[in-house]
Amino acid sequence: MIKYRGFPSRLPSSDFHFTIRRANKAGATKLVKRERYADRRHADRRADEGFMRALWDYFGEEPFERGNLDAGRLSWLLGREVEVVGDSFDPEDYEALLQINMGRAMVSFPDVFTG
């Protein structure tokens, strides 16, 4: 499992984690697309935005391995702002390739890309 040095480990002043410390011996936690409903708490929306900002600052438009990025936080963006690269995607693989979908991300998180 690749560890992204310099990637924020969590949203400042919160308990919303962005990374994990070590690989799970039983295998990576499965990535699943989670629905974001309009009535989500403000703190949850802020965590999504903070995570997207960290992804953008660290990776930009380039594909990246899942590595030590938190599965729960990735799952909130998967299938929308973060997409799978390639045909052989294993949702339980630390080496799965992902990429930011710029069109969707700019619509969902305009402050990340304009400010």
C-alpha positions as CSV (number, residue, x, y, z in Angstrom):
1,M,0.0,0.0,0.0
2,I,1.4,3.3,-1.0
3,K,1.4,6.0,1.6
4,Y,0.9,9.6,0.5
5,R,3.4,11.7,2.5
6,G,2.2,15.2,2.9
7,F,-1.5,14.4,2.2
8,P,-3.6,15.7,5.0
9,S,-4.6,12.9,7.5
10,R,-7.9,14.6,8.4
11,L,-10.0,17.7,8.1
12,P,-8.5,20.2,10.5
13,S,-10.4,20.6,13.8
14,S,-12.5,17.6,13.2
15,D,-12.6,13.8,13.4
16,F,-13.1,13.3,9.6
17,H,-10.2,11.2,8.5
18,F,-8.7,11.3,5.0
19,T,-6.1,8.6,5.3
20,I,-5.4,5.4,7.2
21,R,-2.2,4.6,9.0
22,R,-1.6,1.0,8.0
23,A,-3.0,-1.6,5.6
24,N,-5.7,-4.0,6.9
25,K,-4.3,-7.5,7.1
26,A,-7.6,-8.9,5.9
27,G,-7.5,-6.7,2.8
28,A,-8.6,-3.2,1.8
29,T,-12.0,-2.0,2.9
30,K,-14.4,-2.2,-0.1
31,L,-15.1,1.0,-2.0
32,V,-18.8,1.5,-2.6
33,K,-20.7,4.4,-4.2
34,R,-22.6,6.2,-1.4
35,E,-25.5,8.4,-2.1
36,R,-25.2,12.0,-0.9
37,Y,-28.6,13.4,0.0
38,A,-29.5,17.1,0.1
39,D,-30.2,16.9,3.9
40,R,-26.6,15.9,4.8
41,R,-25.1,17.7,7.8
42,H,-23.0,20.8,7.1
43,A,-20.0,19.1,8.7
44,D,-20.3,16.2,6.3
45,R,-20.5,18.5,3.3
46,R,-17.5,20.4,4.6
47,A,-15.5,17.1,5.0
48,D,-16.3,16.2,1.4
49,E,-15.1,19.6,0.2
50,G,-12.0,19.4,2.3
51,F,-11.2,15.9,0.9
52,M,-11.7,17.0,-2.7
53,R,-9.4,20.0,-2.1
54,A,-6.8,17.7,-0.7
55,L,-7.1,15.3,-3.7
56,W,-6.9,18.2,-6.2
57,D,-3.9,19.8,-4.4
58,Y,-2.0,16.5,-4.2
59,F,-3.0,14.7,-7.5
60,G,-4.5,17.3,-9.8
61,E,-5.9,15.7,-13.0
62,E,-3.5,12.7,-12.9
63,P,-4.7,9.2,-12.1
64,F,-3.7,8.0,-8.6
65,E,-3.6,4.7,-6.7
66,R,-6.1,4.4,-3.8
67,G,-3.2,3.7,-1.4
68,N,-3.8,4.8,2.1
69,L,-6.8,7.1,1.3
70,D,-9.7,6.4,3.6
71,A,-12.3,4.1,2.0
72,G,-15.3,5.8,3.7
73,R,-14.3,9.3,2.5
74,L,-13.5,8.0,-1.0
75,S,-16.9,6.2,-1.2
76,W,-18.8,9.5,-0.8
77,L,-17.1,10.8,-4.0
78,L,-16.8,7.5,-6.0
79,G,-18.8,7.3,-9.2
80,R,-19.2,11.1,-9.4
81,E,-16.3,13.3,-8.6
82,V,-13.8,10.4,-8.4
83,E,-13.9,7.8,-11.1
84,V,-12.3,4.4,-11.8
85,V,-9.5,4.3,-14.3
86,G,-9.4,1.2,-16.5
87,D,-11.6,-1.8,-16.8
88,S,-10.1,-4.1,-14.2
89,F,-11.3,-2.3,-11.0
90,D,-11.1,-4.2,-7.8
91,P,-12.9,-2.2,-5.0
92,E,-10.9,-4.1,-2.4
93,D,-7.4,-3.3,-3.8
94,Y,-5.1,-0.7,-2.5
95,E,-3.6,-0.4,-6.0
96,A,-6.9,0.5,-7.7
97,L,-6.5,3.5,-10.0
98,L,-8.8,6.4,-9.6
99,Q,-9.0,9.9,-11.1
100,I,-10.8,13.1,-10.5
101,N,-13.7,13.8,-12.9
102,M,-13.0,17.5,-13.4
103,G,-16.5,18.3,-14.9
104,R,-18.4,16.8,-12.1
105,A,-16.0,18.0,-9.4
106,M,-16.2,21.6,-10.6
107,V,-19.9,21.6,-10.4
108,S,-20.1,19.9,-7.0
109,F,-17.3,21.8,-5.3
110,P,-16.8,25.1,-7.2
111,D,-14.9,26.7,-4.2
112,V,-12.2,24.1,-4.5
113,F,-11.3,25.2,-8.1
114,T,-12.0,28.9,-8.0
115,G,-10.7,29.9,-4.6
